[in-house]
Structures are given as structure tokens and as C-alpha cells.
Amino acid sequence: MLKRRTIQLLIGLSIYVMVAYYSISLVYLLLFGGLLGIIFGNVFCRWMCPIGYIIESMMKLSKNNEMAASYQYRKIGCPISWINGYFNRMSLFKIKIDHGKCIDCGKCDDVCYITNLNKEYSLYNEGKSDPAVHPKCSKCMDCITVCPTDSLTFSK
């Protein structure tokens, strides 16, 4: 978690500097974000976005579903989030589960903000929709981190 937040902060600051000080066009940022969406899915918000870093920091202070809903609401106005969300289902890299290793403990669903906001989704329950391909899944990897059996992976 700390490693991801550090990466997010460094990349977010770099993007801010490129746009604010070097006048890099936001069009290039959109193109870069779209390309990332095709390859990795909706990773920009949780791994690179400077605004995402600030919002996630506020979420950590609150620790309730209202902040997760607020995070989702703020993503509505972001065109990079739209592009990446669209490509989430068909991206090259996905969060995958090995049901042979899964012990149905539910820890992945406990940390997933999509499953917390909508009980129709589950990472381990085969009878429910997969939140990892949902347009709002930002590949935070919290589900992979908490899995005690390593049954969740982020791969091709």
C-alpha cells in the first residue's frame, strides 16, 4: 500500500510539473491515459492522478463508504477515467482469480470499494458480477494484497 501511494505521489507530481511548468498539452495526457487504459485498464486514477492522490488521502482519513462514493462521484468529471473505464473490460492486464486456490474468505470483497457500494459484485463469488472489470475499478490492488492464498493476480 505504501509503495503504491509513493508511486502515485511521484507520478502525480511529475504530471503536475509537466502540465503546469512545461506547458505539456492536456491532449497528450488524455492520449497517454487512453493508451494506459488499453494496456492496464483503469489504473490512472489510483496510480498516477494528482487529484486522485488527494481524494484517496481524504478517503483514508474518513474510513467510511461515503468517501468511497465521493471518490466515485469525482471520477465522473474526469475524461481519462471515462476512457480507462471503457477499456477496463477489454484491457490486456486484468485482476484474475484462481478458484482452485480461493478459500472463499471474502477478504478481497471487504477491501474493494465497488463490492462495498454494490452487493451485486464479488471477486470470489462466481454467482455475482466481477468488480475487477467494472468501469469504476481503478486497480488499486488492495484485493490482491489482502488475499491470504495468493489466488488473485494482476496479469495478462
PyMOL commands that place a pseudoatom at each C-alpha (Angstrom):
pseudoatom trace, name=CA, resn=MET, resi=1, chain=A, elem=C, hetatm=0, pos=[0.000, 0.000, 0.000]
pseudoatom trace, name=CA, resn=LEU, resi=2, chain=A, elem=C, hetatm=0, pos=[2.738, 2.478, 0.937]
pseudoatom trace, name=CA, resn=LYS, resi=3, chain=A, elem=C, hetatm=0, pos=[4.665, 1.532, -2.192]
pseudoatom trace, name=CA, resn=ARG, resi=4, chain=A, elem=C, hetatm=0, pos=[1.625, 2.257, -4.408]
pseudoatom trace, name=CA, resn=ARG, resi=5, chain=A, elem=C, hetatm=0, pos=[0.966, 5.580, -2.655]
pseudoatom trace, name=CA, resn=THR, resi=6, chain=A, elem=C, hetatm=0, pos=[4.612, 6.593, -3.103]
pseudoatom trace, name=CA, resn=ILE, resi=7, chain=A, elem=C, hetatm=0, pos=[4.464, 5.724, -6.813]
pseudoatom trace, name=CA, resn=GLN, resi=8, chain=A, elem=C, hetatm=0, pos=[1.176, 7.608, -7.095]
pseudoatom trace, name=CA, resn=LEU, resi=9, chain=A, elem=C, hetatm=0, pos=[2.639, 10.693, -5.422]
pseudoatom trace, name=CA, resn=LEU, resi=10, chain=A, elem=C, hetatm=0, pos=[5.803, 10.727, -7.560]
pseudoatom trace, name=CA, resn=ILE, resi=11, chain=A, elem=C, hetatm=0, pos=[3.995, 10.194, -10.856]
pseudoatom trace, name=CA, resn=GLY, resi=12, chain=A, elem=C, hetatm=0, pos=[1.244, 12.645, -9.880]
pseudoatom trace, name=CA, resn=LEU, resi=13, chain=A, elem=C, hetatm=0, pos=[3.801, 15.333, -9.061]
pseudoatom trace, name=CA, resn=SER, resi=14, chain=A, elem=C, hetatm=0, pos=[5.627, 14.645, -12.327]
pseudoatom trace, name=CA, resn=ILE, resi=15, chain=A, elem=C, hetatm=0, pos=[2.395, 15.048, -14.289]
pseudoatom trace, name=CA, resn=TYR, resi=16, chain=A, elem=C, hetatm=0, pos=[1.609, 18.250, -12.430]
pseudoatom trace, name=CA, resn=VAL, resi=17, chain=A, elem=C, hetatm=0, pos=[5.076, 19.658, -13.196]
pseudoatom trace, name=CA, resn=MET, resi=18, chain=A, elem=C, hetatm=0, pos=[4.840, 18.672, -16.886]
pseudoatom trace, name=CA, resn=VAL, resi=19, chain=A, elem=C, hetatm=0, pos=[1.460, 20.367, -17.295]
pseudoatom trace, name=CA, resn=ALA, resi=20, chain=A, elem=C, hetatm=0, pos=[1.964, 23.404, -15.046]
pseudoatom trace, name=CA, resn=TYR, resi=21, chain=A, elem=C, hetatm=0, pos=[5.586, 24.301, -15.664]
pseudoatom trace, name=CA, resn=TYR, resi=22, chain=A, elem=C, hetatm=0, pos=[6.431, 22.821, -19.051]
pseudoatom trace, name=CA, resn=SER, resi=23, chain=A, elem=C, hetatm=0, pos=[3.022, 23.530, -20.633]
pseudoatom trace, name=CA, resn=ILE, resi=24, chain=A, elem=C, hetatm=0, pos=[2.519, 19.977, -21.877]
pseudoatom trace, name=CA, resn=SER, resi=25, chain=A, elem=C, hetatm=0, pos=[-0.905, 19.896, -23.526]
pseudoatom trace, name=CA, resn=LEU, resi=26, chain=A, elem=C, hetatm=0, pos=[-3.683, 18.082, -21.711]
pseudoatom trace, name=CA, resn=VAL, resi=27, chain=A, elem=C, hetatm=0, pos=[-4.411, 16.339, -25.015]
pseudoatom trace, name=CA, resn=TYR, resi=28, chain=A, elem=C, hetatm=0, pos=[-1.151, 14.398, -24.595]
pseudoatom trace, name=CA, resn=LEU, resi=29, chain=A, elem=C, hetatm=0, pos=[-2.209, 13.485, -21.083]
pseudoatom trace, name=CA, resn=LEU, resi=30, chain=A, elem=C, hetatm=0, pos=[-5.537, 12.191, -22.437]
pseudoatom trace, name=CA, resn=LEU, resi=31, chain=A, elem=C, hetatm=0, pos=[-3.764, 10.158, -25.112]
pseudoatom trace, name=CA, resn=PHE, resi=32, chain=A, elem=C, hetatm=0, pos=[-1.316, 8.754, -22.553]
pseudoatom trace, name=CA, resn=GLY, resi=33, chain=A, elem=C, hetatm=0, pos=[-4.183, 7.894, -20.189]
pseudoatom trace, name=CA, resn=GLY, resi=34, chain=A, elem=C, hetatm=0, pos=[-6.117, 6.219, -23.003]
pseudoatom trace, name=CA, resn=LEU, resi=35, chain=A, elem=C, hetatm=0, pos=[-3.134, 4.122, -24.008]
pseudoatom trace, name=CA, resn=LEU, resi=36, chain=A, elem=C, hetatm=0, pos=[-2.703, 3.033, -20.387]
pseudoatom trace, name=CA, resn=GLY, resi=37, chain=A, elem=C, hetatm=0, pos=[-6.381, 2.074, -20.339]
pseudoatom trace, name=CA, resn=ILE, resi=38, chain=A, elem=C, hetatm=0, pos=[-5.981, -0.229, -23.319]
pseudoatom trace, name=CA, resn=ILE, resi=39, chain=A, elem=C, hetatm=0, pos=[-2.994, -1.959, -21.724]
pseudoatom trace, name=CA, resn=PHE, resi=40, chain=A, elem=C, hetatm=0, pos=[-3.743, -1.964, -17.974]
pseudoatom trace, name=CA, resn=GLY, resi=41, chain=A, elem=C, hetatm=0, pos=[-7.364, -0.868, -17.603]
pseudoatom trace, name=CA, resn=ASN, resi=42, chain=A, elem=C, hetatm=0, pos=[-8.395, 1.928, -15.285]
pseudoatom trace, name=CA, resn=VAL, resi=43, chain=A, elem=C, hetatm=0, pos=[-5.077, 2.401, -13.470]
pseudoatom trace, name=CA, resn=PHE, resi=44, chain=A, elem=C, hetatm=0, pos=[-4.577, 6.144, -13.931]
pseudoatom trace, name=CA, resn=CYS, resi=45, chain=A, elem=C, hetatm=0, pos=[-6.818, 7.277, -11.037]
pseudoatom trace, name=CA, resn=ARG, resi=46, chain=A, elem=C, hetatm=0, pos=[-5.184, 5.203, -8.341]
pseudoatom trace, name=CA, resn=TRP, resi=47, chain=A, elem=C, hetatm=0, pos=[-1.625, 5.082, -9.613]
pseudoatom trace, name=CA, resn=MET, resi=48, chain=A, elem=C, hetatm=0, pos=[-0.920, 8.421, -11.313]
pseudoatom trace, name=CA, resn=CYS, resi=49, chain=A, elem=C, hetatm=0, pos=[-3.539, 11.134, -10.889]
pseudoatom trace, name=CA, resn=PRO, resi=50, chain=A, elem=C, hetatm=0, pos=[-2.535, 14.039, -8.614]
pseudoatom trace, name=CA, resn=ILE, resi=51, chain=A, elem=C, hetatm=0, pos=[-6.198, 14.730, -7.792]
pseudoatom trace, name=CA, resn=GLY, resi=52, chain=A, elem=C, hetatm=0, pos=[-6.716, 11.003, -7.138]
pseudoatom trace, name=CA, resn=TYR, resi=53, chain=A, elem=C, hetatm=0, pos=[-3.891, 11.123, -4.604]
pseudoatom trace, name=CA, resn=ILE, resi=54, chain=A, elem=C, hetatm=0, pos=[-5.569, 13.961, -2.725]
pseudoatom trace, name=CA, resn=ILE, resi=55, chain=A, elem=C, hetatm=0, pos=[-9.006, 12.318, -2.799]
pseudoatom trace, name=CA, resn=GLU, resi=56, chain=A, elem=C, hetatm=0, pos=[-7.613, 8.962, -1.693]
pseudoatom trace, name=CA, resn=SER, resi=57, chain=A, elem=C, hetatm=0, pos=[-5.823, 10.688, 1.188]
pseudoatom trace, name=CA, resn=MET, resi=58, chain=A, elem=C, hetatm=0, pos=[-9.163, 12.137, 2.266]
pseudoatom trace, name=CA, resn=MET, resi=59, chain=A, elem=C, hetatm=0, pos=[-10.741, 8.665, 1.971]
pseudoatom trace, name=CA, resn=LYS, resi=60, chain=A, elem=C, hetatm=0, pos=[-8.119, 7.229, 4.326]
pseudoatom trace, name=CA, resn=LEU, resi=61, chain=A, elem=C, hetatm=0, pos=[-8.944, 9.868, 6.943]
pseudoatom trace, name=CA, resn=SER, resi=62, chain=A, elem=C, hetatm=0, pos=[-12.669, 9.119, 6.780]
pseudoatom trace, name=CA, resn=LYS, resi=63, chain=A, elem=C, hetatm=0, pos=[-12.709, 5.270, 6.523]
pseudoatom trace, name=CA, resn=ASN, resi=64, chain=A, elem=C, hetatm=0, pos=[-16.380, 5.066, 5.508]
pseudoatom trace, name=CA, resn=ASN, resi=65, chain=A, elem=C, hetatm=0, pos=[-18.378, 4.264, 2.383]
pseudoatom trace, name=CA, resn=GLU, resi=66, chain=A, elem=C, hetatm=0, pos=[-19.447, 7.873, 1.955]
pseudoatom trace, name=CA, resn=MET, resi=67, chain=A, elem=C, hetatm=0, pos=[-15.893, 8.796, 0.976]
pseudoatom trace, name=CA, resn=ALA, resi=68, chain=A, elem=C, hetatm=0, pos=[-15.732, 5.858, -1.459]
pseudoatom trace, name=CA, resn=ALA, resi=69, chain=A, elem=C, hetatm=0, pos=[-18.957, 7.113, -3.030]
pseudoatom trace, name=CA, resn=SER, resi=70, chain=A, elem=C, hetatm=0, pos=[-17.477, 10.623, -3.089]
pseudoatom trace, name=CA, resn=TYR, resi=71, chain=A, elem=C, hetatm=0, pos=[-14.386, 9.263, -4.858]
pseudoatom trace, name=CA, resn=GLN, resi=72, chain=A, elem=C, hetatm=0, pos=[-16.596, 7.667, -7.497]
pseudoatom trace, name=CA, resn=TYR, resi=73, chain=A, elem=C, hetatm=0, pos=[-18.556, 10.902, -7.903]
pseudoatom trace, name=CA, resn=ARG, resi=74, chain=A, elem=C, hetatm=0, pos=[-15.420, 12.948, -8.552]
pseudoatom trace, name=CA, resn=LYS, resi=75, chain=A, elem=C, hetatm=0, pos=[-14.281, 10.486, -11.208]
pseudoatom trace, name=CA, resn=ILE, resi=76, chain=A, elem=C, hetatm=0, pos=[-17.440, 11.292, -13.191]
pseudoatom trace, name=CA, resn=GLY, resi=77, chain=A, elem=C, hetatm=0, pos=[-15.881, 14.571, -14.331]
pseudoatom trace, name=CA, resn=CYS, resi=78, chain=A, elem=C, hetatm=0, pos=[-12.583, 13.084, -15.481]
pseudoatom trace, name=CA, resn=PRO, resi=79, chain=A, elem=C, hetatm=0, pos=[-12.266, 12.200, -19.188]
pseudoatom trace, name=CA, resn=ILE, resi=80, chain=A, elem=C, hetatm=0, pos=[-9.265, 9.936, -18.503]
pseudoatom trace, name=CA, resn=SER, resi=81, chain=A, elem=C, hetatm=0, pos=[-11.415, 7.972, -16.060]
pseudoatom trace, name=CA, resn=TRP, resi=82, chain=A, elem=C, hetatm=0, pos=[-14.098, 7.627, -18.754]
pseudoatom trace, name=CA, resn=ILE, resi=83, chain=A, elem=C, hetatm=0, pos=[-11.608, 6.349, -21.323]
pseudoatom trace, name=CA, resn=ASN, resi=84, chain=A, elem=C, hetatm=0, pos=[-9.923, 3.944, -18.912]
pseudoatom trace, name=CA, resn=GLY, resi=85, chain=A, elem=C, hetatm=0, pos=[-13.253, 2.769, -17.518]
pseudoatom trace, name=CA, resn=TYR, resi=86, chain=A, elem=C, hetatm=0, pos=[-14.403, 1.968, -21.047]
pseudoatom trace, name=CA, resn=PHE, resi=87, chain=A, elem=C, hetatm=0, pos=[-11.267, -0.108, -21.678]
pseudoatom trace, name=CA, resn=ASN, resi=88, chain=A, elem=C, hetatm=0, pos=[-11.332, -1.826, -18.258]
pseudoatom trace, name=CA, resn=ARG, resi=89, chain=A, elem=C, hetatm=0, pos=[-13.252, -4.864, -19.521]
pseudoatom trace, name=CA, resn=MET, resi=90, chain=A, elem=C, hetatm=0, pos=[-11.026, -5.400, -22.570]
pseudoatom trace, name=CA, resn=SER, resi=91, chain=A, elem=C, hetatm=0, pos=[-7.613, -4.324, -21.269]
pseudoatom trace, name=CA, resn=LEU, resi=92, chain=A, elem=C, hetatm=0, pos=[-4.632, -6.623, -21.744]
pseudoatom trace, name=CA, resn=PHE, resi=93, chain=A, elem=C, hetatm=0, pos=[-3.931, -6.910, -17.995]
pseudoatom trace, name=CA, resn=LYS, resi=94, chain=A, elem=C, hetatm=0, pos=[-6.712, -7.924, -15.595]
pseudoatom trace, name=CA, resn=ILE, resi=95, chain=A, elem=C, hetatm=0, pos=[-7.244, -8.963, -11.991]
pseudoatom trace, name=CA, resn=LYS, resi=96, chain=A, elem=C, hetatm=0, pos=[-7.844, -12.698, -12.177]
pseudoatom trace, name=CA, resn=ILE, resi=97, chain=A, elem=C, hetatm=0, pos=[-8.832, -15.266, -9.593]
pseudoatom trace, name=CA, resn=ASP, resi=98, chain=A, elem=C, hetatm=0, pos=[-7.719, -18.874, -9.342]
pseudoatom trace, name=CA, resn=HIS, resi=99, chain=A, elem=C, hetatm=0, pos=[-10.795, -20.507, -7.837]
pseudoatom trace, name=CA, resn=GLY, resi=100, chain=A, elem=C, hetatm=0, pos=[-8.718, -23.616, -7.075]
pseudoatom trace, name=CA, resn=LYS, resi=101, chain=A, elem=C, hetatm=0, pos=[-6.660, -21.629, -4.557]
pseudoatom trace, name=CA, resn=CYS, resi=102, chain=A, elem=C, hetatm=0, pos=[-9.511, -19.440, -3.248]
pseudoatom trace, name=CA, resn=ILE, resi=103, chain=A, elem=C, hetatm=0, pos=[-10.845, -20.354, 0.203]
pseudoatom trace, name=CA, resn=ASP, resi=104, chain=A, elem=C, hetatm=0, pos=[-13.888, -18.013, -0.025]
pseudoatom trace, name=CA, resn=CYS, resi=105, chain=A, elem=C, hetatm=0, pos=[-12.747, -15.945, 2.962]
pseudoatom trace, name=CA, resn=GLY, resi=106, chain=A, elem=C, hetatm=0, pos=[-14.181, -12.728, 1.467]
pseudoatom trace, name=CA, resn=LYS, resi=107, chain=A, elem=C, hetatm=0, pos=[-11.252, -10.518, 2.457]
pseudoatom trace, name=CA, resn=CYS, resi=108, chain=A, elem=C, hetatm=0, pos=[-10.961, -9.264, -1.113]
pseudoatom trace, name=CA, resn=ASP, resi=109, chain=A, elem=C, hetatm=0, pos=[-14.580, -8.097, -1.097]
pseudoatom trace, name=CA, resn=ASP, resi=110, chain=A, elem=C, hetatm=0, pos=[-14.115, -6.451, 2.305]
pseudoatom trace, name=CA, resn=VAL, resi=111, chain=A, elem=C, hetatm=0, pos=[-11.454, -4.067, 0.935]
pseudoatom trace, name=CA, resn=CYS, resi=112, chain=A, elem=C, hetatm=0, pos=[-12.988, -3.488, -2.517]
pseudoatom trace, name=CA, resn=TYR, resi=113, chain=A, elem=C, hetatm=0, pos=[-14.873, -0.195, -2.704]
pseudoatom trace, name=CA, resn=ILE, resi=114, chain=A, elem=C, hetatm=0, pos=[-17.025, -1.478, -5.582]
pseudoatom trace, name=CA, resn=THR, resi=115, chain=A, elem=C, hetatm=0, pos=[-18.275, -4.505, -3.646]
pseudoatom trace, name=CA, resn=ASN, resi=116, chain=A, elem=C, hetatm=0, pos=[-18.835, -2.303, -0.591]
pseudoatom trace, name=CA, resn=LEU, resi=117, chain=A, elem=C, hetatm=0, pos=[-21.034, 0.070, -2.597]
pseudoatom trace, name=CA, resn=ASN, resi=118, chain=A, elem=C, hetatm=0, pos=[-22.887, -2.598, -4.585]
pseudoatom trace, name=CA, resn=LYS, resi=119, chain=A, elem=C, hetatm=0, pos=[-23.538, -6.092, -3.218]
pseudoatom trace, name=CA, resn=GLU, resi=120, chain=A, elem=C, hetatm=0, pos=[-24.205, -7.442, -6.732]
pseudoatom trace, name=CA, resn=TYR, resi=121, chain=A, elem=C, hetatm=0, pos=[-20.419, -7.638, -7.211]
pseudoatom trace, name=CA, resn=SER, resi=122, chain=A, elem=C, hetatm=0, pos=[-17.904, -10.063, -5.754]
pseudoatom trace, name=CA, resn=LEU, resi=123, chain=A, elem=C, hetatm=0, pos=[-14.368, -11.048, -6.622]
pseudoatom trace, name=CA, resn=TYR, resi=124, chain=A, elem=C, hetatm=0, pos=[-14.648, -14.597, -5.303]
pseudoatom trace, name=CA, resn=ASN, resi=125, chain=A, elem=C, hetatm=0, pos=[-18.365, -15.433, -5.588]
pseudoatom trace, name=CA, resn=GLU, resi=126, chain=A, elem=C, hetatm=0, pos=[-18.926, -16.868, -9.064]
pseudoatom trace, name=CA, resn=GLY, resi=127, chain=A, elem=C, hetatm=0, pos=[-22.655, -16.065, -8.954]
pseudoatom trace, name=CA, resn=LYS, resi=128, chain=A, elem=C, hetatm=0, pos=[-22.029, -12.315, -8.843]
pseudoatom trace, name=CA, resn=SER, resi=129, chain=A, elem=C, hetatm=0, pos=[-20.576, -9.789, -11.284]
pseudoatom trace, name=CA, resn=ASP, resi=130, chain=A, elem=C, hetatm=0, pos=[-16.814, -9.279, -11.336]
pseudoatom trace, name=CA, resn=PRO, resi=131, chain=A, elem=C, hetatm=0, pos=[-15.898, -5.838, -9.924]
pseudoatom trace, name=CA, resn=ALA, resi=132, chain=A, elem=C, hetatm=0, pos=[-12.420, -6.012, -11.498]
pseudoatom trace, name=CA, resn=VAL, resi=133, chain=A, elem=C, hetatm=0, pos=[-13.905, -5.393, -14.973]
pseudoatom trace, name=CA, resn=HIS, resi=134, chain=A, elem=C, hetatm=0, pos=[-16.354, -2.748, -13.745]
pseudoatom trace, name=CA, resn=PRO, resi=135, chain=A, elem=C, hetatm=0, pos=[-15.642, 0.657, -15.369]
pseudoatom trace, name=CA, resn=LYS, resi=136, chain=A, elem=C, hetatm=0, pos=[-15.021, 2.195, -11.943]
pseudoatom trace, name=CA, resn=CYS, resi=137, chain=A, elem=C, hetatm=0, pos=[-12.443, -0.373, -10.770]
pseudoatom trace, name=CA, resn=SER, resi=138, chain=A, elem=C, hetatm=0, pos=[-9.197, 1.572, -10.576]
pseudoatom trace, name=CA, resn=LYS, resi=139, chain=A, elem=C, hetatm=0, pos=[-6.907, -1.416, -9.992]
pseudoatom trace, name=CA, resn=CYS, resi=140, chain=A, elem=C, hetatm=0, pos=[-5.853, -0.294, -6.518]
pseudoatom trace, name=CA, resn=MET, resi=141, chain=A, elem=C, hetatm=0, pos=[-4.685, -3.895, -5.916]
pseudoatom trace, name=CA, resn=ASP, resi=142, chain=A, elem=C, hetatm=0, pos=[-5.960, -3.892, -2.327]
pseudoatom trace, name=CA, resn=CYS, resi=143, chain=A, elem=C, hetatm=0, pos=[-7.826, -7.136, -3.088]
pseudoatom trace, name=CA, resn=ILE, resi=144, chain=A, elem=C, hetatm=0, pos=[-4.595, -8.818, -4.233]
pseudoatom trace, name=CA, resn=THR, resi=145, chain=A, elem=C, hetatm=0, pos=[-2.701, -7.542, -1.188]
pseudoatom trace, name=CA, resn=VAL, resi=146, chain=A, elem=C, hetatm=0, pos=[-5.153, -8.974, 1.375]
pseudoatom trace, name=CA, resn=CYS, resi=147, chain=A, elem=C, hetatm=0, pos=[-5.624, -12.372, -0.280]
pseudoatom trace, name=CA, resn=PRO, resi=148, chain=A, elem=C, hetatm=0, pos=[-4.156, -14.965, 2.120]
pseudoatom trace, name=CA, resn=THR, resi=149, chain=A, elem=C, hetatm=0, pos=[-3.806, -17.677, -0.568]
pseudoatom trace, name=CA, resn=ASP, resi=150, chain=A, elem=C, hetatm=0, pos=[-2.465, -15.578, -3.438]
pseudoatom trace, name=CA, resn=SER, resi=151, chain=A, elem=C, hetatm=0, pos=[-5.425, -16.629, -5.556]
pseudoatom trace, name=CA, resn=LEU, resi=152, chain=A, elem=C, hetatm=0, pos=[-5.752, -13.124, -7.037]
pseudoatom trace, name=CA, resn=THR, resi=153, chain=A, elem=C, hetatm=0, pos=[-3.239, -11.865, -9.607]
pseudoatom trace, name=CA, resn=PHE, resi=154, chain=A, elem=C, hetatm=0, pos=[-2.861, -8.918, -11.979]
pseudoatom trace, name=CA, resn=SER, resi=155, chain=A, elem=C, hetatm=0, pos=[-1.682, -10.415, -15.249]
pseudoatom trace, name=CA, resn=LYS, resi=156, chain=A, elem=C, hetatm=0, pos=[-2.290, -10.903, -18.960]
for i in range(1, 156): cmd.bond("trace and resi %d" % i, "trace and resi %d" % (i + 1))
show_as sticks, trace
zoom trace
